[in-house]
Amino acid sequence: MTRYADPCLGATPMNDVTTMRSTSPAESGLADTGLGFDRPVPVDGYRWWYVDGFSDCGRYGFTVIAFIGSVFSPYYFRARRRGPAAAANHVSLNVILYGPKARWCMTERGSDALHCAARRLDIGPSALTLSERSLQIDICERAMPSGLRVTGKVTVAFDRILDDCFELDGVGRHWWWPMAPAARIGVELQRPDIQWSGSAYMDSNFGAEPIEKAFKSWNWCRGHSSSAGCDIHYDAQLRSGEEKQLSLRLDPEGRLSRQAIPDLQQLPRGAVWRVARPARLPRAVDRRLVTLEDTPFYTRSRIQQGDAHFMHESLDLDRFGRSWVQYLLPFRMPRVASQPSR
């Protein structure tokens, strides 16, 4: 496992309440080998693999999330209310393009559309394939609400996969694995016709129970800069009333260390749905905020501070569980009849 530098003194002390303990992917149950594509996901649980990136030119951005047990699915939410629900019967590939030719895709499929192997994960017509130093994502999806096709290939290249997973809840039921915080991405799409390369980030989350059962909310951000490497700040508010916080830095040489946790700042709420946007970020006078997604229960934003570019998310799980939000979600997240993966 990675050996951490001693924690710094900071605005938020790293005591037993705030510190997230870490262990290996094998000991946490996330992976014996590779990225854990073939690890079973428990009933009512979830697993996702997340990638984001920004182009070197600054015009484009990208997010893709592969879900087994799609945590934000209204269909999975209803199924859990009826009784124990199989995570594998609620799978999807969420693909989002930012900038020119923006697209948003998230079609849910059943268990017949899922195929898991040690180094390959198929979800319907799309697939993730792991090699020694890259993850290739073959995309064949439809954007909502337009129905336009999104097809092509995304390649995430990394030097190595980090071997530390962090316990988000303090009882070992929810884990976060920052697999490759500082990577490179190459986007080659045919529909829409887009090609670019840039910086990227890759992680994975796992839960042995519904996410809303353990958490009220969380905010998370990762930032790349030419001078400092990659910073990651995680701030989770538990149903128990506790908070779990963690700040990490991956330096340009690939060394991971715990850092002082910045003060909490309240960024402007989402303009449409008014979701709160708290952030653990260093204070800055030259901050520039661009909202990428403004939804009824979460926001995703791009934040520029000096030469650092952050991807930021805030998630309100009380909002997610409200009936009016569950009513709206199928309009953006259709579910199709089960079909075999390719």
C-alpha contacts under 8 A as a table, 3 or more apart, distances in Angstrom:
res1	aa1	res2	aa2	distance
1	M	23	T	7.58
1	M	24	S	6.58
1	M	163	D	5.68
1	M	164	D	6.27
2	T	162	L	7.64
2	T	163	D	6.77
2	T	164	D	6.73
2	T	256	L	7.01
3	R	256	L	7.69
3	R	257	S	7.72
4	Y	256	L	6.33
4	Y	257	S	4.64
4	Y	258	R	6.31
5	A	256	L	7.90
5	A	257	S	5.07
5	A	258	R	6.41
6	D	257	S	7.70
6	D	258	R	7.08
7	P	14	M	7.43
7	P	257	S	7.78
7	P	258	R	5.44
7	P	259	Q	5.62
7	P	260	A	6.56
8	C	258	R	7.64
8	C	259	Q	5.69
8	C	260	A	5.03
9	L	12	T	7.96
9	L	13	P	6.57
9	L	260	A	5.88
10	G	13	P	6.06
10	G	260	A	4.64
10	G	261	I	6.11
10	G	262	P	7.11
11	A	260	A	7.04
11	A	261	I	6.32
11	A	262	P	6.03
11	A	263	D	5.86
12	T	260	A	7.04
12	T	261	I	5.46
12	T	262	P	6.92
12	T	263	D	6.98
13	P	18	T	7.67
13	P	260	A	7.54
13	P	261	I	7.49
14	M	17	V	7.73
14	M	18	T	5.79
14	M	19	T	5.35
14	M	260	A	7.90
15	N	18	T	5.64
15	N	19	T	5.89
16	D	19	T	5.64
17	V	242	E	7.25
17	V	243	E	7.00
17	V	244	K	6.74
18	T	243	E	6.12
18	T	244	K	4.52
18	T	245	Q	5.02
18	T	246	L	7.35
19	T	244	K	6.24
19	T	245	Q	5.94
19	T	246	L	6.25
20	M	166	F	5.96
20	M	167	E	5.51
20	M	168	L	6.23
20	M	170	G	7.08
20	M	244	K	6.35
20	M	245	Q	6.64
20	M	246	L	6.33
21	R	166	F	5.74
21	R	167	E	5.67
21	R	170	G	7.83
22	S	164	D	6.05
22	S	165	C	5.34
22	S	166	F	4.41
22	S	167	E	6.25
23	T	27	E	6.35
23	T	28	S	6.44
23	T	164	D	5.54
23	T	165	C	5.41
23	T	166	F	6.67
24	S	27	E	5.22
24	S	28	S	6.14
24	S	163	D	5.62
24	S	164	D	4.99
24	S	165	C	5.73
25	P	28	S	5.24
25	P	29	G	6.04
25	P	30	L	5.02
25	P	31	A	5.10
25	P	32	D	6.83
25	P	163	D	6.30
25	P	164	D	6.48
25	P	165	C	5.87
25	P	177	W	7.66
26	A	29	G	5.12
26	A	30	L	6.13
26	A	31	A	5.18
26	A	32	D	4.90
26	A	33	T	7.96
27	E	30	L	7.79
28	S	31	A	7.93
28	S	165	C	7.04
28	S	172	G	7.75
28	S	175	W	7.49
29	G	32	D	7.49
29	G	39	R	7.83
30	L	35	L	7.73
30	L	36	G	5.75
30	L	39	R	6.82
30	L	206	F	7.13
31	A	34	G	6.63
31	A	35	L	5.88
31	A	36	G	4.02
31	A	37	F	7.74
31	A	39	R	6.48
32	D	36	G	6.62
33	T	36	G	6.35
33	T	118	A	7.19
34	G	37	F	7.61
34	G	118	A	6.60
34	G	119	R	6.36
34	G	130	L	7.49
35	L	118	A	7.83
35	L	119	R	7.42
35	L	130	L	7.94
36	G	39	R	5.24
36	G	118	A	6.76
37	F	116	C	5.80
37	F	117	A	6.09
37	F	118	A	5.73
37	F	119	R	6.64
37	F	120	R	6.69
37	F	121	L	6.00
38	D	116	C	5.08
38	D	117	A	5.01
38	D	118	A	5.23
38	D	119	R	8.00
38	D	121	L	7.99
41	V	45	G	6.12
41	V	46	Y	6.16
41	V	47	R	6.64
41	V	68	I	7.30
41	V	69	G	7.64
41	V	87	A	6.41
41	V	88	A	7.39
41	V	208	A	7.41
42	P	45	G	5.10
42	P	46	Y	7.36
42	P	86	A	7.41
42	P	87	A	6.77
42	P	208	A	5.85
42	P	209	E	7.71
43	V	84	P	6.21
43	V	85	A	5.57
43	V	86	A	4.89
43	V	87	A	5.75
43	V	208	A	7.60
43	V	209	E	7.56
44	D	69	G	7.37
44	D	80	R	6.50
44	D	84	P	6.14
44	D	85	A	5.30
44	D	86	A	6.27
44	D	87	A	5.95
44	D	208	A	7.09
44	D	209	E	5.33
44	D	210	P	5.78
45	G	69	G	6.18
45	G	87	A	6.06
45	G	206	F	7.67
45	G	207	G	5.25
45	G	208	A	4.50
45	G	209	E	4.37
45	G	210	P	5.51
45	G	211	I	7.82
46	Y	67	F	7.34
46	Y	68	I	5.77
46	Y	69	G	4.36
46	Y	70	S	6.54
46	Y	71	V	6.34
46	Y	87	A	6.31
46	Y	205	N	7.94
46	Y	206	F	5.70
46	Y	207	G	5.16
46	Y	208	A	6.74
46	Y	209	E	7.28
46	Y	210	P	7.21
46	Y	211	I	7.94
47	R	67	F	5.99
47	R	68	I	5.28
47	R	69	G	6.36
47	R	70	S	7.85
47	R	204	S	7.32
47	R	205	N	5.65
47	R	206	F	4.42
47	R	207	G	6.46
48	W	65	I	6.42
48	W	66	A	5.40
48	W	67	F	4.53
48	W	68	I	6.28
48	W	70	S	7.93
48	W	204	S	5.53
48	W	205	N	5.40
48	W	206	F	6.67
49	W	65	I	5.56
49	W	66	A	5.24
49	W	67	F	6.86
49	W	202	M	7.51
49	W	203	D	6.04
49	W	204	S	4.39
49	W	205	N	6.75
50	Y	63	T	7.47
50	Y	64	V	5.95
50	Y	65	I	4.50
50	Y	66	A	6.69
50	Y	202	M	5.56
50	Y	203	D	5.30
50	Y	204	S	5.82
51	V	62	F	8.00
51	V	63	T	5.69
51	V	64	V	5.36
51	V	65	I	6.47
51	V	200	A	7.04
51	V	201	Y	5.65
51	V	202	M	4.47
51	V	203	D	6.73
52	D	61	G	7.52
52	D	62	F	5.42
52	D	63	T	4.29
52	D	64	V	6.49
52	D	200	A	5.58
52	D	201	Y	5.45
52	D	202	M	6.73
53	G	61	G	5.68
53	G	62	F	5.29
53	G	63	T	6.69
53	G	184	R	7.93
53	G	185	I	6.56
53	G	198	G	6.62
53	G	199	S	5.47
53	G	200	A	4.05
53	G	201	Y	6.31
54	F	58	G	6.62
54	F	59	R	7.94
54	F	60	Y	5.88
54	F	61	G	4.35
54	F	62	F	6.47
54	F	197	S	7.82
54	F	198	G	5.55
54	F	199	S	5.72
54	F	200	A	6.68
55	S	58	G	5.24
55	S	59	R	6.45
55	S	60	Y	5.26
55	S	61	G	6.16
55	S	196	W	6.18
55	S	197	S	5.34
55	S	198	G	4.14
55	S	199	S	6.64
56	D	196	W	7.96
56	D	197	S	6.38
56	D	198	G	4.61
56	D	199	S	7.04
57	C	60	Y	7.58
57	C	198	G	7.97
58	G	61	G	7.92
59	R	99	G	5.87
59	R	100	P	7.44
60	Y	97	L	7.50
60	Y	98	Y	5.62
60	Y	99	G	4.84
60	Y	100	P	7.02
60	Y	196	W	7.86
61	G	97	L	6.01
61	G	98	Y	4.69
61	G	99	G	6.44
62	F	95	V	7.68
62	F	96	I	5.77
62	F	97	L	4.82
62	F	98	Y	5.94
63	T	94	N	7.80
63	T	95	V	5.96
63	T	96	I	5.16
63	T	97	L	6.74
64	V	93	L	6.96
64	V	94	N	5.40
64	V	95	V	4.51
64	V	96	I	6.31
65	I	93	L	5.76
65	I	94	N	5.02
65	I	95	V	6.72
66	A	91	V	7.72
66	A	92	S	6.08
66	A	93	L	4.58
66	A	94	N	6.38
66	A	123	I	7.98
67	F	70	S	5.03
67	F	71	V	7.71
67	F	90	H	7.97
67	F	91	V	5.31
67	F	92	S	5.28
67	F	93	L	6.26
67	F	94	N	7.90
68	I	87	A	5.88
68	I	88	A	5.64
68	I	90	H	6.37
68	I	91	V	4.71
68	I	92	S	7.06
69	G	76	Y	7.30
69	G	86	A	7.50
69	G	87	A	3.87
69	G	88	A	5.92
69	G	89	N	7.22
69	G	90	H	5.07
69	G	91	V	5.77
70	S	73	S	5.39
70	S	76	Y	6.89
70	S	87	A	7.38
70	S	90	H	5.63
70	S	91	V	5.62
70	S	92	S	6.59
70	S	108	E	7.95
71	V	76	Y	7.34
71	V	77	F	7.78
71	V	210	P	7.19
71	V	211	I	6.82
72	F	76	Y	7.87
72	F	77	F	7.61
72	F	320	F	7.74
73	S	76	Y	5.27
73	S	77	F	6.16
73	S	90	H	7.69
73	S	108	E	7.82
73	S	329	L	7.54
73	S	333	M	7.28
74	P	77	F	4.91
74	P	78	R	6.17
74	P	326	Q	5.59
74	P	327	Y	7.87
74	P	329	L	6.30
74	P	330	P	6.72
75	Y	78	R	5.25
75	Y	79	A	6.14
75	Y	90	H	7.69
76	Y	79	A	4.95
76	Y	80	R	6.16
76	Y	85	A	7.34
76	Y	87	A	7.88
76	Y	90	H	6.20
77	F	80	R	5.36
77	F	81	R	6.51
78	R	81	R	5.08
78	R	82	R	6.56
79	A	82	R	5.23
79	A	83	G	6.55
79	A	84	P	7.48
79	A	85	A	5.80
80	R	83	G	5.16
80	R	84	P	5.61
80	R	85	A	5.31
81	R	84	P	7.98
85	A	89	N	8.00
86	A	89	N	5.57
86	A	90	H	7.49
87	A	90	H	5.58
87	A	91	V	7.48
88	A	91	V	6.20
88	A	110	G	7.00
88	A	111	S	5.16
88	A	114	L	7.20
89	N	109	R	7.04
89	N	110	G	4.27
89	N	111	S	4.20
89	N	112	D	7.83
90	H	108	E	6.28
90	H	109	R	5.94
90	H	110	G	5.45
90	H	111	S	6.94
91	V	108	E	5.55
91	V	109	R	5.35
91	V	110	G	6.33
91	V	111	S	7.34
91	V	114	L	7.25
91	V	123	I	6.86
92	S	106	M	6.25
92	S	107	T	5.74
92	S	108	E	4.63
92	S	109	R	6.10
92	S	123	I	6.46
93	L	105	C	7.58
93	L	106	M	5.84
93	L	107	T	6.90
93	L	108	E	7.69
93	L	123	I	6.88
93	L	126	S	7.60
94	N	104	W	7.56
94	N	105	C	5.46
94	N	106	M	4.44
94	N	107	T	7.45
95	V	103	R	7.73
95	V	104	W	5.96
95	V	105	C	5.00
95	V	106	M	6.59
96	I	102	A	7.36
96	I	103	R	5.58
96	I	104	W	4.54
96	I	105	C	6.25
97	L	101	K	7.38
97	L	102	A	4.79
97	L	103	R	4.97
97	L	104	W	6.54
98	Y	101	K	7.51
98	Y	102	A	4.90
98	Y	103	R	7.09
98	Y	292	L	7.11
99	G	102	A	5.51
101	K	192	P	6.76
103	R	143	A	5.80
103	R	144	M	7.65
103	R	150	V	7.79
104	W	143	A	5.11
104	W	144	M	5.89
105	C	141	E	6.57
105	C	142	R	5.82
105	C	143	A	4.32
105	C	144	M	5.70
105	C	333	M	7.86
106	M	141	E	7.92
106	M	142	R	7.86
106	M	143	A	7.43
106	M	144	M	7.55
106	M	332	R	7.22
106	M	333	M	5.36
106	M	334	P	7.27
107	T	141	E	7.64
107	T	142	R	7.66
107	T	333	M	5.54
107	T	334	P	5.24
107	T	335	R	5.67
107	T	336	V	7.07
108	E	333	M	6.73
108	E	334	P	6.18
108	E	335	R	4.47
108	E	336	V	6.38
109	R	112	D	7.94
109	R	113	A	6.18
109	R	123	I	7.72
109	R	124	G	7.09
109	R	335	R	5.87
109	R	336	V	5.69
109	R	337	A	6.70
109	R	338	S	5.78
109	R	339	Q	7.73
110	G	113	A	5.74
110	G	114	L	7.29
110	G	336	V	7.89
110	G	337	A	7.07
110	G	338	S	4.83
110	G	339	Q	7.50
111	S	114	L	5.29
111	S	338	S	6.93
112	D	115	H	7.95
112	D	338	S	5.52
112	D	339	Q	5.54
112	D	340	P	5.05
112	D	341	S	7.06
113	A	122	D	7.43
113	A	123	I	5.59
113	A	124	G	4.60
113	A	338	S	6.02
113	A	339	Q	5.14
113	A	340	P	4.54
113	A	341	S	4.54
114	L	121	L	7.55
114	L	122	D	5.62
114	L	123	I	4.92
114	L	124	G	6.46
114	L	340	P	7.36
114	L	341	S	6.10
115	H	121	L	5.93
115	H	122	D	4.99
115	H	123	I	6.81
115	H	341	S	6.69
116	C	120	R	6.25
116	C	121	L	4.84
116	C	122	D	6.50
117	A	120	R	5.06
117	A	121	L	6.20
119	R	129	T	5.83
119	R	130	L	5.04
119	R	131	S	7.34
120	R	127	A	7.07
120	R	128	L	5.61
120	R	129	T	4.50
120	R	130	L	6.28
121	L	127	A	5.54
121	L	128	L	5.11
121	L	129	T	6.59
122	D	125	P	7.21
122	D	126	S	5.96
122	D	127	A	4.27
122	D	128	L	6.47
122	D	341	S	6.18
122	D	342	R	7.41
123	I	126	S	5.43
123	I	127	A	5.96
123	I	341	S	6.20
124	G	127	A	7.75
124	G	339	Q	6.92
124	G	340	P	6.59
124	G	341	S	4.35
124	G	342	R	6.74
125	P	139	I	7.45
125	P	140	C	5.70
125	P	141	E	7.52
125	P	341	S	5.78
125	P	342	R	5.80
126	S	137	I	7.52
126	S	138	D	5.45
126	S	139	I	4.81
126	S	140	C	5.25
126	S	141	E	7.27
126	S	341	S	8.00
127	A	137	I	5.82
127	A	138	D	5.22
127	A	139	I	6.80
128	L	135	L	6.78
128	L	136	Q	5.70
128	L	137	I	4.53
128	L	138	D	6.41
129	T	135	L	5.69
129	T	136	Q	5.15
129	T	137	I	6.49
130	L	133	R	7.86
130	L	134	S	6.09
130	L	135	L	4.56
130	L	136	Q	6.42
131	S	134	S	5.31
131	S	135	L	6.22
133	R	157	A	5.90
133	R	158	F	5.43
133	R	159	D	6.06
133	R	160	R	6.46
134	S	155	T	6.69
134	S	156	V	5.35
134	S	157	A	4.30
134	S	158	F	5.94
135	L	155	T	5.75
135	L	156	V	5.09
135	L	157	A	6.61
136	Q	153	K	6.98
136	Q	154	V	5.83
136	Q	155	T	4.50
136	Q	156	V	6.40
137	I	153	K	5.69
137	I	154	V	5.06
137	I	155	T	6.25
138	D	151	T	7.61
138	D	152	G	6.02
138	D	153	K	4.68
138	D	154	V	6.59
139	I	150	V	6.86
139	I	151	T	5.04
139	I	152	G	5.37
139	I	153	K	6.04
139	I	154	V	7.84
140	C	149	R	7.22
140	C	150	V	5.87
140	C	151	T	4.55
140	C	152	G	6.95
141	E	149	R	5.86
141	E	150	V	5.20
141	E	151	T	6.46
142	R	147	G	5.30
142	R	148	L	5.44
142	R	149	R	4.44
142	R	150	V	5.67
143	A	146	S	5.90
143	A	147	G	5.02
143	A	148	L	5.23
143	A	149	R	6.18
143	A	150	V	6.67
144	M	147	G	5.48
144	M	148	L	7.55
144	M	332	R	5.92
144	M	333	M	7.74
145	P	331	F	7.51
145	P	332	R	6.61
149	R	191	R	6.10
149	R	192	P	7.65
150	V	189	L	7.53
150	V	190	Q	7.66
150	V	191	R	4.96
150	V	192	P	6.27
151	T	189	L	5.84
151	T	190	Q	5.79
151	T	191	R	5.13
151	T	192	P	7.42
152	G	188	E	5.83
152	G	189	L	4.00
152	G	190	Q	5.38
152	G	191	R	6.91
153	K	187	V	6.29
153	K	188	E	5.24
153	K	189	L	5.90
154	V	185	I	7.05
154	V	186	G	5.67
154	V	187	V	4.60
154	V	188	E	6.08
154	V	189	L	7.74
155	T	185	I	5.63
155	T	186	G	5.13
155	T	187	V	6.63
156	V	183	A	6.65
156	V	184	R	5.67
156	V	185	I	4.55
156	V	186	G	6.58
156	V	200	A	7.21
157	A	183	A	5.73
157	A	184	R	5.15
157	A	185	I	6.28
158	F	161	I	7.40
158	F	180	A	6.55
158	F	182	A	7.37
158	F	183	A	4.87
158	F	184	R	6.60
159	D	183	A	7.67
160	R	180	A	7.08
161	I	179	M	5.10
161	I	180	A	5.55
162	L	178	P	6.98
162	L	179	M	5.05
162	L	180	A	6.33
163	D	179	M	7.22
164	D	177	W	6.44
164	D	178	P	7.44
164	D	179	M	7.98
165	C	175	W	6.49
165	C	176	W	5.59
165	C	177	W	4.37
165	C	178	P	7.05
166	F	175	W	5.55
166	F	176	W	5.15
166	F	177	W	6.27
167	E	170	G	6.03
167	E	171	V	7.60
167	E	172	G	5.93
167	E	173	R	7.77
167	E	174	H	6.09
167	E	175	W	4.67
167	E	176	W	6.52
168	L	172	G	7.69
168	L	174	H	5.53
168	L	175	W	5.47
168	L	176	W	6.71
168	L	236	A	7.22
168	L	244	K	6.56
169	D	172	G	6.56
169	D	173	R	6.83
169	D	174	H	5.88
169	D	175	W	7.77
169	D	214	A	7.12
169	D	238	L	7.02
169	D	244	K	7.01
170	G	244	K	7.89
171	V	174	H	7.87
172	G	175	W	7.07
173	R	206	F	7.99
173	R	207	G	5.64
173	R	208	A	5.23
173	R	209	E	7.07
174	H	205	N	7.46
174	H	206	F	5.63
174	H	207	G	4.35
174	H	208	A	6.53
174	H	209	E	7.98
175	W	205	N	5.69
175	W	206	F	5.22
175	W	207	G	6.51
176	W	203	D	7.41
176	W	204	S	5.92
176	W	205	N	4.57
176	W	206	F	6.60
177	W	203	D	5.52
177	W	204	S	5.13
177	W	205	N	6.29
178	P	181	P	6.02
178	P	202	M	6.52
178	P	203	D	4.30
178	P	204	S	6.55
179	M	202	M	5.82
179	M	203	D	4.87
179	M	204	S	7.07
180	A	183	A	6.12
180	A	201	Y	6.00
180	A	202	M	5.00
180	A	203	D	6.49
181	P	200	A	7.36
181	P	201	Y	4.59
181	P	202	M	5.72
181	P	203	D	7.23
181	P	230	C	6.71
181	P	250	L	7.36
182	A	199	S	7.14
182	A	200	A	6.11
182	A	201	Y	5.52
182	A	202	M	7.92
182	A	224	H	7.52
182	A	229	G	7.58
182	A	230	C	6.31
182	A	250	L	7.64
183	A	199	S	5.97
183	A	200	A	4.77
183	A	201	Y	5.71
183	A	202	M	7.57
184	R	197	S	7.34
184	R	198	G	5.79
184	R	199	S	4.67
184	R	200	A	5.00
184	R	201	Y	7.85
185	I	197	S	5.45
185	I	198	G	5.40
185	I	199	S	5.91
185	I	200	A	5.52
186	G	195	Q	7.54
186	G	196	W	5.99
186	G	197	S	4.38
186	G	198	G	6.79
187	V	194	I	7.20
187	V	195	Q	5.26
187	V	196	W	5.28
187	V	197	S	6.11
188	E	193	D	7.91
188	E	194	I	6.16
188	E	195	Q	4.65
188	E	196	W	6.97
189	L	192	P	6.15
189	L	193	D	5.50
189	L	194	I	5.21
189	L	195	Q	6.27
190	Q	193	D	4.59
190	Q	194	I	6.78
191	R	194	I	7.58
199	S	224	H	7.95
207	G	210	P	6.93
207	G	211	I	6.75
209	E	213	K	7.06
209	E	214	A	7.99
210	P	213	K	5.41
210	P	214	A	7.39
211	I	214	A	5.83
211	I	215	F	6.30
212	E	215	F	5.23
212	E	216	K	6.54
212	E	317	L	5.64
212	E	318	D	7.59
212	E	321	G	7.77
213	K	239	R	7.25
214	A	238	L	5.76
214	A	239	R	5.51
214	A	240	S	7.82
215	F	218	W	7.48
215	F	236	A	7.14
215	F	237	Q	5.85
215	F	238	L	4.29
215	F	239	R	5.19
215	F	317	L	6.92
216	K	237	Q	5.65
216	K	238	L	5.58
216	K	239	R	5.52
216	K	316	D	6.50
216	K	317	L	5.23
216	K	318	D	5.99
217	S	236	A	6.25
217	S	237	Q	5.31
217	S	238	L	7.25
217	S	314	S	7.53
217	S	315	L	5.34
217	S	316	D	4.64
217	S	317	L	5.43
217	S	318	D	7.49
218	W	234	Y	7.61
218	W	235	D	5.57
218	W	236	A	4.25
218	W	237	Q	5.75
218	W	314	S	5.91
218	W	315	L	5.40
218	W	316	D	7.03
219	N	234	Y	6.28
219	N	235	D	5.35
219	N	236	A	6.55
219	N	277	R	7.65
219	N	278	P	6.51
219	N	279	A	6.25
219	N	280	R	7.89
219	N	312	H	7.42
219	N	313	E	5.56
219	N	314	S	4.27
219	N	315	L	6.24
220	W	232	I	7.52
220	W	233	H	5.64
220	W	234	Y	4.62
220	W	235	D	6.21
220	W	279	A	7.16
220	W	280	R	7.70
220	W	312	H	5.78
220	W	313	E	5.34
220	W	314	S	6.58
221	C	232	I	5.76
221	C	233	H	5.42
221	C	234	Y	6.82
221	C	279	A	7.55
221	C	280	R	7.72
221	C	310	F	6.30
221	C	311	M	5.40
221	C	312	H	4.16
221	C	313	E	6.23
222	R	230	C	6.90
222	R	231	D	5.54
222	R	232	I	4.30
222	R	233	H	6.46
222	R	310	F	5.31
222	R	311	M	5.49
222	R	312	H	6.72
223	G	230	C	5.46
223	G	231	D	5.19
223	G	232	I	6.51
223	G	308	A	6.01
223	G	309	H	5.19
223	G	310	F	3.86
223	G	311	M	6.33
224	H	228	A	7.54
224	H	229	G	5.69
224	H	230	C	4.52
224	H	231	D	6.63
224	H	308	A	5.35
224	H	309	H	5.49
224	H	310	F	6.56
225	S	228	A	5.54
225	S	229	G	5.37
225	S	230	C	6.51
225	S	307	D	5.55
225	S	308	A	4.23
225	S	309	H	6.56
226	S	229	G	6.11
226	S	307	D	6.87
226	S	308	A	7.44
227	S	252	P	7.99
227	S	307	D	7.92
228	A	231	D	7.88
228	A	251	D	6.09
228	A	252	P	6.85
229	G	249	R	7.21
229	G	250	L	5.79
229	G	251	D	4.60
229	G	252	P	4.87
230	C	249	R	5.64
230	C	250	L	5.05
230	C	251	D	6.44
230	C	252	P	7.87
231	D	247	S	7.29
231	D	248	L	5.74
231	D	249	R	4.49
231	D	250	L	6.45
232	I	246	L	7.99
232	I	247	S	5.59
232	I	248	L	5.14
232	I	249	R	6.37
233	H	245	Q	7.58
233	H	246	L	5.82
233	H	247	S	4.44
233	H	248	L	6.57
233	H	261	I	7.47
233	H	280	R	6.16
233	H	281	L	7.65
234	Y	244	K	7.89
234	Y	245	Q	5.49
234	Y	246	L	5.14
234	Y	247	S	6.37
234	Y	280	R	7.63
235	D	243	E	7.14
235	D	244	K	5.92
235	D	245	Q	4.50
235	D	246	L	6.66
235	D	280	R	7.34
236	A	243	E	5.58
236	A	244	K	5.12
236	A	245	Q	6.32
237	Q	241	G	6.84
237	Q	242	E	6.25
237	Q	243	E	4.65
237	Q	244	K	6.64
238	L	241	G	5.46
238	L	242	E	5.38
238	L	243	E	5.91
238	L	244	K	7.69
239	R	242	E	7.35
245	Q	261	I	7.54
246	L	258	R	7.57
246	L	259	Q	7.97
246	L	261	I	6.69
247	S	258	R	5.86
247	S	259	Q	5.24
247	S	260	A	6.52
247	S	261	I	5.46
248	L	256	L	6.80
248	L	257	S	5.63
248	L	258	R	4.56
248	L	259	Q	5.39
249	R	255	R	7.90
249	R	256	L	5.57
249	R	257	S	5.36
249	R	258	R	6.38
249	R	259	Q	6.54
250	L	253	E	7.84
250	L	254	G	5.67
250	L	255	R	5.38
250	L	256	L	4.40
250	L	257	S	6.61
251	D	254	G	5.34
251	D	255	R	5.39
251	D	256	L	6.60
252	P	255	R	7.51
261	I	280	R	7.20
262	P	280	R	5.33
262	P	281	L	5.60
262	P	282	P	5.66
263	D	280	R	5.92
263	D	281	L	6.90
263	D	282	P	7.27
264	L	278	P	6.63
264	L	279	A	5.69
264	L	280	R	4.83
264	L	281	L	7.04
265	Q	278	P	5.63
265	Q	279	A	5.23
265	Q	280	R	6.25
265	Q	281	L	6.98
266	Q	276	A	7.69
266	Q	277	R	6.03
266	Q	278	P	4.46
266	Q	279	A	6.32
267	L	276	A	7.77
267	L	277	R	5.26
267	L	278	P	5.80
267	L	279	A	6.89
268	P	271	A	7.96
268	P	276	A	7.39
268	P	277	R	6.33
269	R	274	R	5.05
269	R	275	V	5.47
269	R	276	A	4.78
269	R	277	R	5.39
270	G	273	W	5.80
270	G	274	R	4.48
270	G	275	V	5.25
270	G	276	A	6.78
270	G	277	R	7.16
270	G	291	T	7.71
270	G	294	D	5.68
270	G	295	T	7.96
270	G	299	T	6.70
271	A	274	R	5.69
271	A	294	D	7.29
272	V	294	D	6.63
272	V	295	T	7.70
273	W	294	D	6.56
273	W	295	T	6.00
273	W	296	P	5.23
273	W	297	F	7.82
274	R	296	P	7.83
275	V	294	D	7.84
275	V	295	T	7.72
275	V	296	P	6.91
275	V	297	F	6.33
275	V	298	Y	6.37
275	V	299	T	6.91
275	V	314	S	7.95
275	V	316	D	7.25
276	A	314	S	7.19
276	A	316	D	7.88
277	R	299	T	7.19
277	R	313	E	7.78
277	R	314	S	5.60
278	P	314	S	6.85
279	A	312	H	7.68
279	A	314	S	7.90
284	A	287	R	5.87
284	A	305	Q	6.57
286	D	305	Q	5.97
286	D	306	G	6.65
287	R	303	I	6.84
287	R	304	Q	5.61
287	R	305	Q	4.75
287	R	306	G	7.43
288	R	303	I	5.60
288	R	304	Q	5.06
288	R	305	Q	6.70
289	L	301	S	6.87
289	L	302	R	5.93
289	L	303	I	4.65
289	L	304	Q	6.63
290	V	301	S	5.63
290	V	302	R	5.11
290	V	303	I	6.35
291	T	294	D	6.86
291	T	299	T	7.49
291	T	300	R	6.34
291	T	301	S	4.40
291	T	302	R	6.37
292	L	299	T	7.57
292	L	300	R	5.41
292	L	301	S	4.95
292	L	302	R	6.74
293	E	298	Y	7.80
293	E	299	T	5.31
293	E	300	R	4.90
293	E	301	S	6.72
294	D	298	Y	6.61
294	D	299	T	4.83
294	D	300	R	6.83
295	T	298	Y	5.45
295	T	299	T	6.13
296	P	319	R	7.07
296	P	320	F	7.47
296	P	325	V	6.54
297	F	315	L	6.07
297	F	316	D	5.17
297	F	317	L	6.83
297	F	319	R	5.31
297	F	320	F	5.36
297	F	325	V	7.82
298	Y	313	E	7.08
298	Y	314	S	5.44
298	Y	315	L	4.39
298	Y	316	D	6.01
299	T	313	E	5.57
299	T	314	S	5.36
299	T	315	L	6.79
300	R	311	M	7.24
300	R	312	H	5.61
300	R	313	E	4.50
300	R	314	S	6.76
301	S	311	M	5.89
301	S	312	H	5.08
301	S	313	E	6.43
302	R	309	H	7.05
302	R	310	F	5.67
302	R	311	M	4.89
302	R	312	H	6.25
303	I	309	H	5.77
303	I	310	F	4.90
303	I	311	M	6.43
303	I	312	H	7.20
304	Q	307	D	7.17
304	Q	308	A	5.79
304	Q	309	H	4.61
304	Q	310	F	6.22
305	Q	308	A	5.23
305	Q	309	H	6.51
316	D	319	R	5.46
316	D	320	F	6.47
317	L	320	F	4.71
317	L	321	G	6.38
318	D	321	G	5.51
318	D	322	R	6.85
319	R	322	R	5.45
319	R	325	V	7.11
320	F	325	V	6.13
320	F	326	Q	7.11
321	G	325	V	7.06
321	G	326	Q	6.85
322	R	325	V	5.48
322	R	326	Q	6.43
323	S	326	Q	5.07
323	S	327	Y	6.14
324	W	327	Y	5.01
324	W	328	L	6.42
325	V	328	L	5.19
325	V	329	L	6.31
326	Q	329	L	5.42
326	Q	330	P	7.70
327	Y	330	P	6.94
328	L	331	F	6.00
328	L	332	R	7.76
329	L	332	R	5.61
329	L	333	M	6.02
330	P	333	M	4.67
330	P	334	P	5.33
330	P	335	R	7.80
331	F	334	P	6.47
